[in-house]
Amino acid sequence: MQDIIKKLSNPRQAKTVLKHASVEQLERVLNVITEFKEEKELEAQMQAEREQQERLELEALREQIINKGLDFDKLCDLMKPKKKPRKASKSDTNTPSNTYVYGDNKTWNGVGEVPAELQSLLDEGFELSDFIAQS
């Protein structure tokens, strides 16, 4: 779409694009573009009027606030959306609470792969509960 606008904006390129168009076709295209331009101008004018009206209303409110002697900062604080309280982050519930002591005071917290020395003891018939550290 930008390509057609670019071509029609350049007189030489517009001439090449439209050289095979009849006068009636050019008039229709011109009418469509003119109507569209008028619609855009009307929309821009209406938007400017809305902004002007809003500005006048805000100025009137400002004057009322000043005349009543209200604190503008307090009003701003009231206008801000209320912040939702943050939820406390949950601690990782999957962490094992047991520490296992085996061998020459070596420890394993229960996370990850079982150490080879502890695994060999388990293979000999010991239970994992036999190695729980006493607090």
C-alpha positions, -999 to 999 in steps of 0.1 A, spaced: 0 0 0 28 24 8 42 17 -27 12 31 -44 12 62 -22 49 67 -30 43 63 -67 13 87 -67 33 113 -47 60 115 -74 47 133 -105 68 114 -129 59 80 -114 22 90 -111 22 98 -148 36 63 -157 11 46 -134 -19 65 -148 -9 69 -185 -33 42 -197 -63 55 -176 -91 73 -194 -103 108 -184 -134 93 -167 -113 69 -147 -90 97 -136 -120 118 -126 -134 89 -105 -101 84 -88 -98 121 -81 -133 122 -67 -126 93 -44 -93 108 -32 -110 142 -27 -138 127 -7 -114 107 14 -93 138 20 -124 158 32 -133 129 55 -98 129 70 -99 167 75 -133 165 92 -121 137 115 -90 158 124 -112 189 130 -136 169 152 -106 154 172 -92 189 177 -125 201 189 -128 172 214 -93 179 227 -101 216 231 -134 208 249 -116 184 272 -89 210 279 -115 236 288 -132 212 312 -99 203 328 -90 240 332 -124 246 348 -117 218 373 -83 232 380 -98 266 388 -123 249 411 -96 230 429 -75 262 433 -106 282 445 -115 256 471 -79 253 483 -77 216 479 -43 198 478 -37 187 442 -12 160 453 -39 144 475 -63 144 446 -37 128 423 -32 101 449 -69 94 449 -70 92 411 -43 66 409 -54 30 406 -51 11 438 -21 -12 438 -29 -49 445 -9 -62 474 19 -84 463 17 -121 472 44 -135 493 66 -157 472 62 -193 481 93 -211 491 103 -242 471 82 -270 486 101 -297 467 133 -293 487 139 -323 509 141 -316 546 164 -345 554 202 -346 553 219 -379 550 253 -386 566 274 -415 554 310 -426 552 336 -403 569 310 -376 578 301 -370 542 266 -355 536 240 -355 509 209 -333 509 187 -356 489 188 -335 458 203 -349 426 220 -382 419 228 -404 449 265 -403 456 284 -435 445 296 -443 481 261 -440 495 246 -460 466 271 -488 473 259 -488 510 223 -489 498 231 -518 475 246 -537 504 211 -537 520 211 -505 541 180 -483 540 181 -446 532 165 -439 566 196 -454 583 216 -424 571 193 -395 582 212 -369 601 201 -364 637 193 -327 644 
